[in-house]
Amino acid sequence: MPGFYRDDHQLACDGVPLAPLAADLGTPLYVYSAGTIRANYQALDAAFGAHPHAIHYAMKANSALALVRLMRGLGAAADANSAGEIDVALRAGFEPSQIVFTGVGKTRVELERAITLGVKAINAESAGELTRIDALARQLGTRARVALRINPDIDAGTHPHISTGRHENKFGVPVDEAVAIFGAAAQWPHLSLVAIHSHVGSQVTDTTPIGRAAEIAAGTARRLIAGGARLEYVDLGGGFSISYDGLPVPTPADYAARMLPPMRALGLPVVVEPGRFLIGPAGILLARVVDVKTRSGGRRFAVLDAGMTELIRPALYGAFHRIEPLQPRDAAPVLHEVVGPLCESSDVVGSDRALPPLEVDDLVAIRDTGAYGFAMASNYLRRPLPAEVLVDGGTWHVIRRRQTIDDLLALEE
Ligand SMILES: Cc1ncc(COP(=O)(O)O)c(C=O)c1O
């Protein structure tokens, strides 16, 4: 069975029980379900149906080489956010023509790399960046393909830290400025302005702003085409949400129903850049309880061997992740503060969680951590990055071994 499920009360993934895996490989441990990744990719692909579309996997969500390869095998293209991610995409087998390069502050070195490779598009963020790309393309004796990111001034209704489409946010250029830029395209003779790009936020659980952003992007594209622009596609970014708490969220079909009508009327292919939707629910973080203490008043702390170094989302955004014991105890649930081992009060994995009383050495699973989990992990306190395992059809592979202290010191004098 693909995904995470209980088999005789034991948590398993794609046919592999997780407790023995954690005992074998140690914790903290990220485990990914290939079956879930496939199902999520196919659901999204099917939602866009016959309308010409390309799914560029947003590698920022999780750029493990094996996972990027898996995405490629499914038919995805790539959305890279740094020169490092471009290189991972190439090593995973993507052609430069399958890579879009996004980023609000690209360096000269990164731009040179993208231009030399000839990526599908550099998603440019400002007129100043266009000028820099044009100058580099001239020096390199080529023409760079560019998509201009518009800022549609839309409140995506998501957490302020992952909301990117408001006027006051740093991303893109206002629509009227985009139209003026295309009108002045002759000043950048070494650029091909091939698309417009928009991304209004991540984990956007309301499809209305997604639909509004698509309408604004299509309306802008129509104005640009009327002015002589030769657009090849419109890139509507990522933002497809997942359910962290088990409550319903919009389906890929719900998003597509909002995005596609303006694109059909426009008659251009659509590009999307999903990260979280594809990989978030396909990942789980396994951790072990290393201490338990009860304060007077009954507050029970369960201290894990994983915390904000392995999963920063709760500390960074107050994000909620379900926490489950691997082998449930037959005891009445009590409220727990499930915390990490770091010397930071923000190092809380989950507050007020009703769980059967956790004991030292118990294993817990932190759900839906495939996206922005390992990718945002750090070596704070000299903590080695955890190992990562990919499970597929009853077998598992370590796709990244646990870091050692020698790895950590390898670059130091
Ligand atoms: C430009 C851009 N595209 C795509 C994504 C991926 O978003 P998500 O993981 O919500 O699909 C992001 C993430 O913030 C982004 O900034």
The ligand as an SDF file (V2000), in Angstrom:
LIG
                    3D

 16 16  0  0  0  0  0  0  0  0999 V2000
    8.5960   31.4310   -6.8250 C   0  0  0  0  0  0  0  0  0  0  0  0
    8.1670   30.2090   -6.1030 C   0  0  0  0  0  0  0  0  0  0  0  0
    7.7000   29.1680   -6.8180 N   0  0  0  0  0  0  0  0  0  0  0  0
    7.2840   28.0320   -6.2080 C   0  0  0  0  0  0  0  0  0  0  0  0
    7.3380   27.8950   -4.8530 C   0  0  0  0  0  0  0  0  0  0  0  0
    6.8690   26.6160   -4.2230 C   0  0  0  0  0  0  0  0  0  0  0  0
    5.7760   26.8340   -3.4140 O   0  0  0  0  0  0  0  0  0  0  0  0
    4.9630   25.6290   -2.7970 P   0  0  0  0  0  0  0  0  0  0  0  0
    5.9210   24.7310   -2.1330 O   0  0  0  0  0  0  0  0  0  0  0  0
    4.0100   26.2550   -1.8740 O   0  0  0  0  0  0  0  0  0  0  0  0
    4.2560   24.9600   -3.9390 O   0  0  0  0  0  0  0  0  0  0  0  0
    7.8090   28.9510   -4.0580 C   0  0  0  0  0  0  0  0  0  0  0  0
    7.8230   28.8300   -2.5910 C   0  0  0  0  0  0  0  0  0  0  0  0
    7.6780   29.7160   -1.8370 O   0  0  0  0  0  0  0  0  0  0  0  0
    8.2510   30.1360   -4.7080 C   0  0  0  0  0  0  0  0  0  0  0  0
    8.7300   31.1660   -4.0040 O   0  0  0  0  0  0  0  0  0  0  0  0
  1  2  1  0
  2  3  1  0
  2 15  2  0
  3  4  2  0
  4  5  1  0
  5  6  1  0
  5 12  2  0
  6  7  1  0
  7  8  1  0
  8  9  2  0
  8 10  1  0
  8 11  1  0
 12 13  1  0
 12 15  1  0
 13 14  2  0
 15 16  1  0
M  END
$$$$
